[in-house]
Every structure is written in C-alpha cells, then in structure tokens.
C-alpha cells in the first residue's frame, strides 16, 4: 500500500485545511453550523478523499477519489469567496 502522507498534493491539502480551520475560527459565532462548518467540511474532504483513494485498489479508484477531492476544492473556493464578500475575515487572510 502506498503512503498518502508522502504525496505533495495531500500535504498541501492538509495544510490548507489547517489554514481554513484557523481563518474560520474568527467567523461570527452564529456561523458555526453555517459557513464555518461548510468550509471546514469541504476543506477536510480534500485530503480525506486523497487518502481514501490511495487506500483503494488501483488507479481507477484513485482517479475517482481525486475527482471527488477536486469537487470539494471547488466548493471550498466558493465558500472562501462568500466569506470574503460577507467580510467574515481579513481579505488578505482568506
């Protein structure tokens, strides 16, 4: 079995998730179950799908989970734009 932790894209996705958690901790408290939760779920879904794809048997399964992770990345991109437009955080931090 390959170790997903050795893959650059997983490491970058994990670092992104940590940054999203940090940035979203400054969001309004009433957003904890709204945009904060959505951003955290979509960001953590990216490295989770990469890891799951590497744990599956074969390149076709890996490709499928990488596509799912890419979808989560697009979802997160929208959430970041929304948070920025709602002035939930410093635009430079987002």
C-alpha positions, 0 to 999 in steps of 0.5 A, a space after each residue: 500500500 502506498 503512503 498518502 502522507 508522502 504525496 505533495 498534493 495531500 500535504 498541501 491539502 492538509 495544510 490548507 485545511 489547517 489554514 481554513 480551520 484557523 481563518 474560520 475560527 474568527 467567523 461570527 459565532 452564529 456561523 458555526 453550523 453555517 459557513 464555518 462548518 461548510 468550509 471546514 467540511 469541504 476543506 477536510 474532504 480534500 485530503 480525506 478523499 486523497 487518502 481514501 483513494 490511495 487506500 483503494 485498489 488501483 488507479 481507477 479508484 484513485 482517479 475517482 477519489 481525486 475527482 471527488 477531492 477536486 469537487 470539494 476544492 471547488 466548493 471550498 473556493 466558493 465558500 472562501 469567496 462568500 466569506 470574503 464578500 460577507 467580510 467574515 475575515 481579513 481579505 488578505 487572510 482568506 
